[in-house]
Amino acid sequence: MDRLLAGENRASQLPDDARHWISVYTELVRFREQMLADWHEEMAGSHDPRSRMELTRTLVAWSSRQLDALRGHLDFWRQRHLQLLEHPAPTALAPRLDWPAPARRRVGRPRKRPAAAGSRKDRRPGRAAGPGR
């Protein structure tokens, strides 16, 4: 179970990502621990030694290995979160000091554009536009 979960990116530079994965793995660890506790209770109540041995050999051993892997992932994300809080990565939205300042645009009145011949502005009320007029 050392595979990453869907969407999990260990190289993420975002503390929020680390917090998310801490939450996910905490829940998975709790679930697996409860499952193991339930199986241990079931084994204690079982009178058939063969079924107890089979359950121990397969499910409990497999689930214990998964639990260890989940705890490893949880430890990774806890450490990663601390690293990101101590040394935050620059974000894309933060201004960079090595970039030149953007060119300033002149703000003022818009320039008048000359009207095209035959346009509405060229016409006087009551007169039709056309040649010779």
N, CA, C and O atoms as a MOPAC input file, in Angstrom:
PM7 MOZYME 1SCF
protein

 N      0.84100 1    -1.19600 1     0.00000 1
 C      0.00000 1     0.00000 1     0.00000 1
 C      0.87500 1     1.24300 1     0.00000 1
 O      0.50200 1     2.25100 1     0.60000 1
 N      2.00700 1     1.19800 1    -0.64600 1
 C      2.85500 1     2.38200 1    -0.70400 1
 C      2.51500 1     3.25200 1    -1.90600 1
 O      3.20300 1     4.23300 1    -2.18600 1
 N      1.46000 1     2.88900 1    -2.60700 1
 C      1.02600 1     3.72500 1    -3.73000 1
 C      0.38300 1     4.99500 1    -3.19800 1
 O     -0.11800 1     5.04900 1    -2.07500 1
 N      0.41700 1     6.00700 1    -4.04100 1
 C     -0.23600 1     7.26500 1    -3.68100 1
 C     -1.71700 1     7.18000 1    -4.02700 1
 O     -2.11500 1     6.44900 1    -4.93400 1
 N     -2.51300 1     7.92300 1    -3.30500 1
 C     -3.93600 1     7.99100 1    -3.60500 1
 C     -4.15800 1     8.93000 1    -4.78800 1
 O     -3.28800 1     9.73600 1    -5.11700 1
 N     -5.31100 1     8.82500 1    -5.41800 1
 C     -5.64000 1     9.67900 1    -6.56000 1
 C     -5.55800 1    11.14700 1    -6.14600 1
 O     -6.17100 1    11.55300 1    -5.15900 1
 N     -4.80800 1    11.93200 1    -6.89400 1
 C     -4.66700 1    13.35900 1    -6.62500 1
 C     -3.56100 1    13.71000 1    -5.64600 1
 O     -3.27300 1    14.88800 1    -5.43400 1
 N     -2.94400 1    12.71200 1    -5.05000 1
 C     -1.89500 1    12.96700 1    -4.05800 1
 C     -0.59100 1    13.31300 1    -4.77400 1
 O     -0.13300 1    12.57000 1    -5.64200 1
 N     -0.00400 1    14.44400 1    -4.40300 1
 C      1.24100 1    14.90200 1    -5.01300 1
 C      2.21700 1    15.24700 1    -3.89600 1
 O      2.07800 1    16.28200 1    -3.24400 1
 N      3.18900 1    14.39600 1    -3.67600 1
 C      4.13900 1    14.60500 1    -2.57900 1
 C      5.05100 1    15.80000 1    -2.80400 1
 O      5.69600 1    16.26800 1    -1.86600 1
 N      5.11500 1    16.29600 1    -4.02300 1
 C      5.96900 1    17.45000 1    -4.31600 1
 C      5.22400 1    18.77500 1    -4.16500 1
 O      5.79100 1    19.83500 1    -4.42600 1
 N      3.98000 1    18.72500 1    -3.75300 1
 C      3.18700 1    19.95100 1    -3.61100 1
 C      3.87400 1    20.93000 1    -2.66300 1
 O      4.45700 1    20.53500 1    -1.65400 1
 N      3.79400 1    22.19400 1    -3.00500 1
 C      4.39500 1    23.26200 1    -2.20200 1
 C      3.35700 1    23.98700 1    -1.35100 1
 O      3.66400 1    25.00400 1    -0.72800 1
 N      2.13200 1    23.47000 1    -1.32400 1
 C      1.03800 1    24.15200 1    -0.63100 1
 C      0.74500 1    23.52500 1     0.72600 1
 O      0.46600 1    22.32900 1     0.79900 1
 N      0.80400 1    24.30900 1     1.80500 1
 C      0.45700 1    23.77800 1     3.12600 1
 C     -0.97300 1    23.24000 1     3.18900 1
 O     -1.24600 1    22.29300 1     3.92800 1
 N     -1.88800 1    23.83700 1     2.41900 1
 C     -3.27300 1    23.34600 1     2.40200 1
 C     -3.34600 1    21.92100 1     1.86300 1
 O     -4.14600 1    21.11900 1     2.34400 1
 N     -2.52200 1    21.60000 1     0.87200 1
 C     -2.48400 1    20.22600 1     0.36200 1
 C     -2.02500 1    19.27200 1     1.45500 1
 O     -2.60500 1    18.20200 1     1.63600 1
 N     -0.99000 1    19.65600 1     2.17700 1
 C     -0.48400 1    18.80300 1     3.25700 1
 C     -1.55400 1    18.60200 1     4.32400 1
 O     -1.74000 1    17.48700 1     4.81200 1
 N     -2.26000 1    19.67200 1     4.69100 1
 C     -3.33700 1    19.54200 1     5.68900 1
 C     -4.43200 1    18.61000 1     5.18700 1
 O     -4.97600 1    17.81100 1     5.95000 1
 N     -4.75000 1    18.71600 1     3.91000 1
 C     -5.77100 1    17.83800 1     3.32600 1
 C     -5.36500 1    16.37400 1     3.46100 1
 O     -6.16600 1    15.53900 1     3.88100 1
 N     -4.11000 1    16.06200 1     3.10300 1
 C     -3.67100 1    14.66900 1     3.14700 1
 C     -3.48800 1    14.17900 1     4.57600 1
 O     -3.63700 1    12.98500 1     4.83500 1
 N     -3.17200 1    15.06900 1     5.50400 1
 C     -3.13300 1    14.68400 1     6.92000 1
 C     -4.53000 1    14.25200 1     7.34400 1
 O     -4.69100 1    13.24500 1     8.03300 1
 N     -5.52600 1    15.00300 1     6.94000 1
 C     -6.91100 1    14.67800 1     7.27700 1
 C     -7.33300 1    13.34500 1     6.65300 1
 O     -7.94300 1    12.50900 1     7.31900 1
 N     -7.00800 1    13.15400 1     5.38700 1
 C     -7.37200 1    11.91600 1     4.68500 1
 C     -6.72300 1    10.71000 1     5.35600 1
 O     -7.40100 1     9.73000 1     5.66600 1
 N     -5.41300 1    10.78100 1     5.58100 1
 C     -4.71300 1     9.62900 1     6.15300 1
 C     -5.07000 1     9.40600 1     7.62100 1
 O     -5.05300 1     8.26800 1     8.08900 1
 N     -5.39300 1    10.46900 1     8.35500 1
 C     -5.84700 1    10.29300 1     9.73700 1
 C     -7.13500 1     9.47700 1     9.75400 1
 O     -7.29000 1     8.56500 1    10.56500 1
 N     -8.05100 1     9.80900 1     8.85700 1
 C     -9.32400 1     9.07400 1     8.78300 1
 C     -9.09400 1     7.62000 1     8.36000 1
 O     -9.71200 1     6.71000 1     8.91200 1
 N     -8.21800 1     7.40300 1     7.39300 1
 C     -7.93800 1     6.03100 1     6.94900 1
 C     -7.29400 1     5.20500 1     8.06500 1
 O     -7.61900 1     4.03000 1     8.23100 1
 N     -6.38200 1     5.81400 1     8.82900 1
 C     -5.73700 1     5.10900 1     9.94500 1
 C     -6.77700 1     4.75700 1    11.00500 1
 O     -6.79200 1     3.63500 1    11.51300 1
 N     -7.63800 1     5.70000 1    11.33800 1
 C     -8.69200 1     5.42400 1    12.33500 1
 C     -9.59100 1     4.27900 1    11.88700 1
 O     -9.92000 1     3.38700 1    12.67000 1
 N     -9.98000 1     4.31500 1    10.62400 1
 C    -10.84000 1     3.26200 1    10.08500 1
 C    -10.15900 1     1.89900 1    10.17800 1
 O    -10.76400 1     0.92200 1    10.62000 1
 N     -8.90000 1     1.84400 1     9.75700 1
 C     -8.17300 1     0.56700 1     9.76400 1
 C     -7.95200 1     0.07700 1    11.19600 1
 O     -8.05000 1    -1.12200 1    11.45800 1
 N     -7.65600 1     0.98800 1    12.12400 1
 C     -7.48600 1     0.59900 1    13.53200 1
 C     -8.78400 1     0.03000 1    14.10000 1
 O     -8.76500 1    -0.96300 1    14.82800 1
 N     -9.91100 1     0.65900 1    13.76700 1
 C    -11.20200 1     0.15600 1    14.24600 1
 C    -11.50800 1    -1.21000 1    13.64800 1
 O    -12.03400 1    -2.08800 1    14.33100 1
 N    -11.18100 1    -1.38500 1    12.38500 1
 C    -11.40800 1    -2.67200 1    11.73100 1
 C    -10.58800 1    -3.76400 1    12.41900 1
 O    -11.09400 1    -4.85700 1    12.67500 1
 N     -9.33200 1    -3.46700 1    12.71400 1
 C     -8.48700 1    -4.45100 1    13.40500 1
 C     -9.01900 1    -4.75400 1    14.80300 1
 O     -9.01700 1    -5.90900 1    15.23200 1
 N     -9.47000 1    -3.73800 1    15.50700 1
 C    -10.03300 1    -3.95600 1    16.85000 1
 C    -11.27000 1    -4.84500 1    16.76800 1
 O    -11.45500 1    -5.73200 1    17.60000 1
 N    -12.11000 1    -4.61100 1    15.77500 1
 C    -13.30600 1    -5.44700 1    15.59400 1
 C    -12.91800 1    -6.88800 1    15.28700 1
 O    -13.54100 1    -7.81500 1    15.80300 1
 N    -11.90500 1    -7.08900 1    14.45900 1
 C    -11.47300 1    -8.44800 1    14.13100 1
 C    -10.89400 1    -9.15000 1    15.35400 1
 O    -11.12100 1   -10.34300 1    15.55400 1
 N    -10.15100 1    -8.41500 1    16.16700 1
 C     -9.59200 1    -9.02400 1    17.37900 1
 C    -10.71000 1    -9.45300 1    18.32700 1
 O    -10.62000 1   -10.51300 1    18.94500 1
 N    -11.75900 1    -8.64400 1    18.44800 1
 C    -12.90700 1    -9.03000 1    19.27600 1
 C    -13.57900 1   -10.27300 1    18.71800 1
 O    -13.95900 1   -11.17900 1    19.46000 1
 N    -13.71800 1   -10.29900 1    17.40600 1
 C    -14.35100 1   -11.45200 1    16.76400 1
 C    -13.51900 1   -12.71200 1    16.98100 1
 O    -14.06600 1   -13.78800 1    17.22100 1
 N    -12.20800 1   -12.57700 1    16.89600 1
 C    -11.33900 1   -13.74300 1    17.10700 1
 C    -11.41600 1   -14.21700 1    18.55100 1
 O    -11.40600 1   -15.42100 1    18.81000 1
 N    -11.49300 1   -13.28500 1    19.49100 1
 C    -11.56500 1   -13.66200 1    20.90800 1
 C    -12.84900 1   -14.42800 1    21.19700 1
 O    -12.86700 1   -15.30600 1    22.05900 1
 N    -13.91200 1   -14.10500 1    20.48800 1
 C    -15.18700 1   -14.78700 1    20.70200 1
 C    -15.33000 1   -16.05700 1    19.88500 1
 O    -16.30100 1   -16.79400 1    20.05800 1
 N    -14.40100 1   -16.32100 1    19.01300 1
 C    -14.49300 1   -17.50900 1    18.16000 1
 C    -14.03300 1   -18.74800 1    18.91700 1
 O    -12.98300 1   -18.74400 1    19.55900 1
 N    -14.83400 1   -19.80900 1    18.83400 1
 C    -14.49100 1   -21.06400 1    19.50600 1
 C    -13.78800 1   -22.02800 1    18.56600 1
 O    -13.25900 1   -23.05300 1    18.99400 1
 N    -13.78600 1   -21.70100 1    17.31400 1
 C    -13.15900 1   -22.58300 1    16.32800 1
 C    -11.72100 1   -22.11900 1    16.09800 1
 O    -11.50900 1   -21.06900 1    15.49100 1
 N    -10.72900 1   -22.87800 1    16.56700 1
 C     -9.32600 1   -22.45600 1    16.41500 1
 C     -8.89500 1   -22.33000 1    14.95500 1
 O     -8.05800 1   -21.49100 1    14.62200 1
 N     -9.47200 1   -23.17100 1    14.07800 1
 C     -9.09100 1   -23.08100 1    12.66300 1
 C     -9.53400 1   -21.75600 1    12.05600 1
 O     -8.77500 1   -21.13000 1    11.31600 1
 N    -10.75600 1   -21.32300 1    12.36100 1
 C    -11.23100 1   -20.05300 1    11.79600 1
 C    -10.44700 1   -18.88200 1    12.38800 1
 O    -10.17400 1   -17.90400 1    11.69200 1
 N    -10.08900 1   -18.97400 1    13.65400 1
 C     -9.29900 1   -17.92400 1    14.29000 1
 C     -7.92900 1   -17.82900 1    13.62400 1
 O     -7.43800 1   -16.73400 1    13.35100 1
 N     -7.32000 1   -18.97800 1    13.36500 1
 C     -6.00400 1   -19.00300 1    12.73800 1
 C     -6.07800 1   -18.45100 1    11.31100 1
 O     -5.20900 1   -17.68700 1    10.88900 1
 N     -7.11200 1   -18.83900 1    10.57900 1
 C     -7.26600 1   -18.37000 1     9.19900 1
 C     -7.48800 1   -16.85900 1     9.15700 1
 O     -6.90300 1   -16.16000 1     8.33000 1
 N     -8.33200 1   -16.36700 1    10.04900 1
 C     -8.59800 1   -14.93500 1    10.10500 1
 C     -7.33000 1   -14.16100 1    10.44900 1
 O     -7.05200 1   -13.11700 1     9.85900 1
 N     -6.57500 1   -14.67200 1    11.39200 1
 C     -5.33300 1   -14.01600 1    11.79200 1
 C     -4.33300 1   -14.01100 1    10.64800 1
 O     -3.71100 1   -12.99400 1    10.34100 1
 N     -4.20000 1   -15.15500 1    10.03700 1
 C     -3.18900 1   -15.30300 1     8.99400 1
 C     -3.46900 1   -14.42300 1     7.78200 1
 O     -2.53700 1   -13.90000 1     7.17100 1
 N     -4.70000 1   -14.25900 1     7.43800 1
 C     -5.00000 1   -13.51700 1     6.21000 1
 C     -5.38500 1   -12.07300 1     6.47700 1
 O     -4.62200 1   -11.15300 1     6.18200 1
 N     -6.55000 1   -11.88300 1     7.02700 1
 C     -7.08600 1   -10.53000 1     7.14100 1
 C     -6.29700 1    -9.63600 1     8.08300 1
 O     -5.96600 1    -8.50200 1     7.73500 1
 N     -5.99800 1   -10.13000 1     9.25700 1
 C     -5.32100 1    -9.29300 1    10.24100 1
 C     -3.90000 1    -8.96300 1     9.79100 1
 O     -3.45600 1    -7.82400 1     9.93700 1
 N     -3.19700 1    -9.92900 1     9.25500 1
 C     -1.82900 1    -9.67600 1     8.79100 1
 C     -1.82900 1    -8.66800 1     7.64100 1
 O     -1.01600 1    -7.74400 1     7.60700 1
 N     -2.74500 1    -8.86200 1     6.71100 1
 C     -2.83900 1    -7.95500 1     5.56800 1
 C     -3.21900 1    -6.54800 1     6.02300 1
 O     -2.62500 1    -5.56200 1     5.58800 1
 N     -4.20500 1    -6.46900 1     6.89700 1
 C     -4.66200 1    -5.17000 1     7.36900 1
 C     -3.59600 1    -4.47300 1     8.21400 1
 O     -3.47800 1    -3.24800 1     8.17400 1
 N     -2.83200 1    -5.23100 1     8.96600 1
 C     -1.74800 1    -4.64200 1     9.76600 1
 C     -0.68500 1    -4.02300 1     8.86400 1
 O     -0.16200 1    -2.94800 1     9.15900 1
 N     -0.37100 1    -4.69900 1     7.77700 1
 C      0.60400 1    -4.14000 1     6.82800 1
 C      0.06500 1    -2.85100 1     6.20000 1
 O      0.79600 1    -1.87600 1     6.02600 1
 N     -1.21800 1    -2.86700 1     5.86700 1
 C     -1.82500 1    -1.65500 1     5.31100 1
 C     -1.80600 1    -0.52000 1     6.32500 1
 O     -1.52600 1     0.62800 1     5.98100 1
 N     -2.10400 1    -0.84700 1     7.56800 1
 C     -2.10700 1     0.16600 1     8.62300 1
 C     -0.71900 1     0.77900 1     8.78000 1
 O     -0.59200 1     1.99300 1     8.94400 1
 N      0.30700 1    -0.04000 1     8.73300 1
 C      1.68000 1     0.47600 1     8.82100 1
 C      1.98300 1     1.43000 1     7.66000 1
 O      2.59800 1     2.47900 1     7.85200 1
 N      1.54300 1     1.05100 1     6.45400 1
 C      1.77500 1     1.91000 1     5.29000 1
 C      1.00800 1     3.22500 1     5.42400 1
 O      1.53900 1     4.29000 1     5.10600 1
 N     -0.23200 1     3.15300 1     5.89000 1
 C     -1.02700 1     4.37100 1     6.07300 1
 C     -0.38500 1     5.29400 1     7.10200 1
 O     -0.35100 1     6.51100 1     6.92100 1
 N      0.11600 1     4.71500 1     8.16700 1
 C      0.80200 1     5.52300 1     9.18400 1
 C      2.05700 1     6.17500 1     8.59800 1
 O      2.39000 1     7.30900 1     8.94300 1
 N      2.74400 1     5.46100 1     7.72000 1
 C      3.91500 1     6.03100 1     7.05100 1
 C      3.53900 1     7.23800 1     6.19800 1
 O      4.23000 1     8.25700 1     6.21200 1
 N      2.43300 1     7.11800 1     5.45100 1
 C      1.96000 1     8.24900 1     4.64400 1
 C      1.55800 1     9.42400 1     5.53900 1
 O      1.86500 1    10.57800 1     5.23900 1
 N      0.87400 1     9.11800 1     6.63200 1
 C      0.45600 1    10.16600 1     7.56700 1
 C      1.67100 1    10.87500 1     8.15400 1
 O      1.68300 1    12.10200 1     8.24800 1
 N      2.68600 1    10.12400 1     8.54700 1
 C      3.92000 1    10.72700 1     9.07500 1
 C      4.59100 1    11.61800 1     8.02700 1
 O      5.07500 1    12.70700 1     8.33500 1
 N      4.60900 1    11.12700 1     6.77200 1
 C      5.20500 1    11.93000 1     5.70000 1
 C      4.51100 1    13.28600 1     5.59800 1
 O      5.17400 1    14.32200 1     5.56400 1
 N      3.17200 1    13.28200 1     5.55000 1
 C      2.43800 1    14.53400 1     5.36100 1
 C      2.54500 1    15.44800 1     6.57100 1
 O      2.52600 1    16.67000 1     6.42000 1
 N      2.65600 1    14.88900 1     7.75300 1
 C      2.86300 1    15.73500 1     8.93900 1
 C      4.21300 1    16.44500 1     8.85200 1
 O      4.31300 1    17.64200 1     9.12100 1
 N      5.24900 1    15.69600 1     8.47400 1
 C      6.58100 1    16.30000 1     8.33000 1
 C      6.59800 1    17.31400 1     7.18500 1
 O      7.19600 1    18.38400 1     7.29600 1
 N      5.93900 1    16.96100 1     6.09800 1
 C      5.88100 1    17.85500 1     4.93400 1
 C      5.17900 1    19.16300 1     5.30300 1
 O      5.60900 1    20.23800 1     4.88500 1
 N      4.11400 1    19.07400 1     6.07600 1
 C      3.37900 1    20.26100 1     6.50300 1
 C      4.28100 1    21.17300 1     7.33200 1
 O      4.28900 1    22.38800 1     7.13700 1
 N      5.03300 1    20.58800 1     8.24800 1
 C      5.95600 1    21.39600 1     9.06100 1
 C      7.01400 1    22.07200 1     8.18900 1
 O      7.33900 1    23.24100 1     8.39400 1
 N      7.54700 1    21.33200 1     7.21700 1
 C      8.53900 1    21.91100 1     6.29700 1
 C      7.95900 1    23.10300 1     5.54500 1
 O      8.60400 1    24.14300 1     5.41600 1
 N      6.74100 1    22.93800 1     5.05300 1
 C      6.12900 1    24.00400 1     4.26500 1
 C      5.80300 1    25.22700 1     5.11600 1
 O      5.83300 1    26.35500 1     4.62300 1
 N      5.49600 1    25.00700 1     6.38100 1
 C      5.22600 1    26.14500 1     7.26400 1
 C      6.51600 1    26.88100 1     7.61800 1
 O      6.52400 1    28.10700 1     7.73500 1
 N      7.60400 1    26.13000 1     7.78900 1
 C      8.88900 1    26.74300 1     8.13400 1
 C      9.52800 1    27.44100 1     6.94100 1
 O     10.14000 1    28.49900 1     7.08600 1
 N      9.38300 1    26.84500 1     5.76600 1
 C     10.00900 1    27.37800 1     4.55100 1
 C      8.98000 1    27.41500 1     3.43100 1
 O      8.99500 1    26.55200 1     2.55300 1
 N      8.08500 1    28.40000 1     3.44400 1
 C      7.05800 1    28.43800 1     2.40200 1
 C      7.66900 1    28.70300 1     1.03400 1
 O      8.62200 1    29.46900 1     0.89300 1
 N      7.10500 1    28.06000 1     0.04800 1
 C      7.55700 1    28.25800 1    -1.32900 1
 C      6.92500 1    29.53200 1    -1.86800 1
 O      5.81600 1    29.89000 1    -1.47100 1
 N      7.62600 1    30.22600 1    -2.77800 1
 C      7.01200 1    31.41700 1    -3.37400 1
 C      5.79300 1    31.00700 1    -4.19100 1
 O      5.81300 1    29.99000 1    -4.88500 1
 N      4.75600 1    31.78900 1    -4.10700 1
 C      3.55300 1    31.46700 1    -4.86400 1
 C      3.56700 1    32.21400 1    -6.18000 1
 O      4.29600 1    33.19100 1    -6.34900 1
 N      2.76300 1    31.75000 1    -7.09800 1
 C      2.69100 1    32.38600 1    -8.41100 1
 C      2.08400 1    33.77800 1    -8.31500 1
 O      2.32100 1    34.61600 1    -9.18500 1
 N      1.30600 1    34.03400 1    -7.27000 1
 C      0.64400 1    35.32600 1    -7.14700 1
 C      1.51100 1    36.38100 1    -6.46200 1
 O      1.21500 1    37.57300 1    -6.54000 1
 N      2.55400 1    35.95800 1    -5.80700 1
 C      3.41000 1    36.91100 1    -5.09500 1
 C      4.25300 1    37.68700 1    -6.10500 1
 O      4.72900 1    37.10200 1    -7.07800 1
 N      4.44800 1    38.98700 1    -5.89700 1
 C      5.28100 1    39.74400 1    -6.83300 1
 C      6.73400 1    39.29600 1    -6.72900 1
 O      7.25000 1    39.05100 1    -5.63900 1
 N      7.36600 1    39.19700 1    -7.86400 1
 C      8.77200 1    38.79700 1    -7.87000 1
 C      9.62200 1    40.03800 1    -8.02900 1
 O      9.34300 1    40.88600 1    -8.87600 1
 N     10.65200 1    40.14500 1    -7.22100 1
 C     11.50200 1    41.32800 1    -7.23200 1
 C     12.42000 1    41.37300 1    -8.44100 1
 O     12.89200 1    42.44700 1    -8.81500 1
 N     12.68200 1    40.22800 1    -9.05900 1
 C     13.59800 1    40.20800 1   -10.19000 1
 C     12.89000 1    40.49500 1   -11.51500 1
 O     13.55400 1    40.58000 1   -12.54800 1
 N     11.58300 1    40.64300 1   -11.51800 1
 C     10.86300 1    40.96200 1   -12.74300 1
 C     10.78100 1    42.47500 1   -12.89600 1
 O     10.64200 1    43.18800 1   -11.90200 1
 N     10.86500 1    42.97700 1   -14.13300 1
 C     10.71900 1    44.42900 1   -14.31300 1
 C      9.27800 1    44.85100 1   -14.02700 1
 O      8.33300 1    44.07900 1   -14.18800 1
 N      9.15300 1    46.09200 1   -13.60000 1
 C      7.81500 1    46.62400 1   -13.32900 1
 C      7.05300 1    46.74600 1   -14.64300 1
 O      7.66300 1    47.02300 1   -15.67500 1
 N      5.75600 1    46.55000 1   -14.63100 1
 C      4.99300 1    46.67800 1   -15.87600 1
 C      5.01200 1    48.12200 1   -16.36600 1
 O      5.04300 1    49.06200 1   -15.57100 1
 N      4.99300 1    48.28300 1   -17.68300 1
 C      4.98600 1    49.62400 1   -18.27300 1
 C      3.69600 1    50.33300 1   -17.88000 1
 O      2.61900 1    49.73600 1   -17.87600 1
 N      3.82000 1    51.60600 1   -17.55300 1
 C      2.64200 1    52.38900 1   -17.14500 1
 C      1.93400 1    52.92100 1   -18.39500 1
 O      2.57200 1    53.44100 1   -19.31000 1
 N      0.63700 1    52.78500 1   -18.41600 1
 C     -0.15800 1    53.32600 1   -19.51800 1
 C     -0.62000 1    54.71900 1   -19.14700 1
 O     -0.95300 1    54.99800 1   -17.99500 1
 N     -0.63500 1    55.58300 1   -20.14100 1
 C     -1.16000 1    56.92600 1   -19.90800 1
 C     -2.66400 1    56.85500 1   -19.81000 1
 O     -3.34400 1    56.28100 1   -20.66100 1
 N     -3.15400 1    57.44200 1   -18.77000 1
 C     -4.59400 1    57.46900 1   -18.59400 1
 C     -5.05100 1    58.89600 1   -18.82100 1
 O     -4.49000 1    59.82900 1   -18.24700 1
 N     -6.03100 1    59.06700 1   -19.62300 1
 C     -6.53400 1    60.40800 1   -19.91300 1
 C     -7.77000 1    60.31900 1   -20.77700 1
 O     -8.44200 1    59.28900 1   -20.83300 1
 N     -8.05300 1    61.41100 1   -21.44500 1
 C     -9.21600 1    61.42800 1   -22.31600 1
 C     -8.92600 1    60.61700 1   -23.56300 1
 O     -7.81500 1    60.65900 1   -24.09200 1
 N     -9.90700 1    59.88900 1   -24.02800 1
 C     -9.68900 1    59.14000 1   -25.26900 1
 C     -9.54900 1    60.09700 1   -26.44600 1
 O    -10.18300 1    61.15100 1   -26.48900 1
 N     -8.72700 1    59.71800 1   -27.37300 1
 C     -8.53700 1    60.54500 1   -28.56500 1
 C     -9.75800 1    60.43700 1   -29.46600 1
 O    -10.39200 1    59.38600 1   -29.55900 1
 N    -10.07800 1    61.56300 1   -30.13700 1
 C    -11.18700 1    61.54300 1   -31.09000 1
 C    -10.68300 1    60.93000 1   -32.37800 1
 O     -9.59000 1    61.23100 1   -32.85600 1
 N    -11.49600 1    60.08000 1   -32.91000 1
 C    -11.15200 1    59.47000 1   -34.19100 1
 C    -11.91200 1    60.20400 1   -35.28600 1
 O    -13.07400 1    60.56400 1   -35.09700 1
 N    -11.27400 1    60.42900 1   -36.42100 1
 C    -11.99400 1    61.10300 1   -37.51200 1
 C    -13.13500 1    60.22100 1   -38.00500 1
 O    -12.99800 1    59.00200 1   -38.10300 1
 N    -14.25300 1    60.85200 1   -38.31000 1
 C    -15.41600 1    60.11400 1   -38.79900 1
 C    -15.17200 1    59.68700 1   -40.23300 1
 O    -14.57800 1    60.42900 1   -41.01600 1
 N    -15.61900 1    58.51900 1   -40.57000 1
 C    -15.47900 1    58.02300 1   -41.93000 1
 C    -16.49800 1    58.73100 1   -42.82000 1
 O    -17.57700 1    59.10400 1   -42.36000 1
 N    -16.15300 1    58.91400 1   -44.08900 1
 C    -17.05800 1    59.56900 1   -45.03000 1
 C    -18.33000 1    58.74600 1   -45.15100 1
 O    -18.28300 1    57.52400 1   -45.28900 1
 N    -19.45500 1    59.42300 1   -45.09800 1
 C    -20.73400 1    58.74000 1   -45.23800 1
 C    -21.25300 1    58.17000 1   -43.93700 1
 O    -22.28400 1    57.49800 1   -43.92200 1
 N    -20.56000 1    58.42600 1   -42.85200 1
 C    -21.03100 1    57.89800 1   -41.57100 1
 C    -22.11500 1    58.80400 1   -41.02400 1
 O    -22.33300 1    59.88500 1   -41.57100 1
 N    -22.78300 1    58.41400 1   -39.99400 1
 C    -23.87500 1    59.18300 1   -39.40100 1
 C    -23.39000 1    60.55300 1   -38.93000 1
 O    -24.12700 1    61.53300 1   -39.03800 1
 N    -22.18800 1    60.63700 1   -38.42000 1
 C    -21.68300 1    61.91400 1   -37.92000 1
 C    -21.47700 1    62.91800 1   -39.05400 1
 O    -21.45700 1    64.12700 1   -38.82400 1
 N    -21.32600 1    62.41700 1   -40.26100 1
 C    -21.09100 1    63.25900 1   -41.41900 1
 C    -22.39300 1    63.87100 1   -41.93600 1
 O    -22.35600 1    64.83600 1   -42.70000 1
 N    -23.50600 1    63.34300 1   -41.54500 1
 C    -24.79900 1    63.78900 1   -42.03800 1
 C    -25.37800 1    64.86600 1   -41.14300 1
 O    -25.17800 1    64.88300 1   -39.92800 1
 N    -26.09900 1    65.76100 1   -41.78900 1
 C    -26.84900 1    66.76100 1   -41.04200 1
 C    -28.30200 1    66.31000 1   -41.01400 1
 O    -28.76500 1    65.62400 1   -41.92500 1
 N    -29.01300 1    66.69400 1   -39.97000 1
 C    -30.42500 1    66.30200 1   -39.92500 1
 C    -31.18000 1    66.84900 1   -41.13400 1
 O    -31.00800 1    68.00300 1   -41.52400 1
 N    -32.00600 1    66.00900 1   -41.70700 1
 C    -32.83700 1    66.41400 1   -42.83200 1
 C    -32.15100 1    66.32600 1   -44.16800 1
 O    -32.77700 1    66.63100 1   -45.18400 1
 N    -30.92800 1    65.93400 1   -44.22200 1
 C    -30.21300 1    65.82400 1   -45.49700 1
 C    -29.75600 1    64.39400 1   -45.69800 1
 O    -29.38700 1    63.71100 1   -44.74300 1
 N    -29.78200 1    63.96700 1   -46.87900 1
 C    -29.31600 1    62.62400 1   -47.21400 1
 C    -27.84400 1    62.70000 1   -47.55700 1
 O    -27.37000 1    63.68300 1   -48.12600 1
 N    -27.14000 1    61.66200 1   -47.20800 1
 C    -25.72000 1    61.61000 1   -47.53400 1
 C    -25.57700 1    61.12500 1   -48.95700 1
 O    -26.32500 1    60.25500 1   -49.40300 1
 N    -24.64500 1    61.66900 1   -49.65100 1
 C    -24.41400 1    61.20400 1   -51.00100 1
 C    -23.42200 1    62.10100 1   -51.70100 1
 O    -22.94700 1    63.08000 1   -51.12500 1
 N    -23.10400 1    61.77300 1   -52.95200 1
 C    -22.13300 1    62.56500 1   -53.68400 1
 C    -22.67800 1    63.96100 1   -53.98600 1
 O    -23.86400 1    64.13000 1   -54.27100 1
 N    -21.83800 1    64.90400 1   -53.92200 1
 C    -22.19600 1    66.26600 1   -54.25700 1
 C    -22.84700 1    67.00500 1   -53.11200 1
 O    -23.16700 1    68.18200 1   -53.27700 1
 N    -23.04400 1    66.45000 1   -52.07000 1
 C    -23.66500 1    67.12600 1   -50.94200 1
 C    -22.66700 1    67.43700 1   -49.91300 1
 O    -23.00500 1    68.01100 1   -48.87800 1

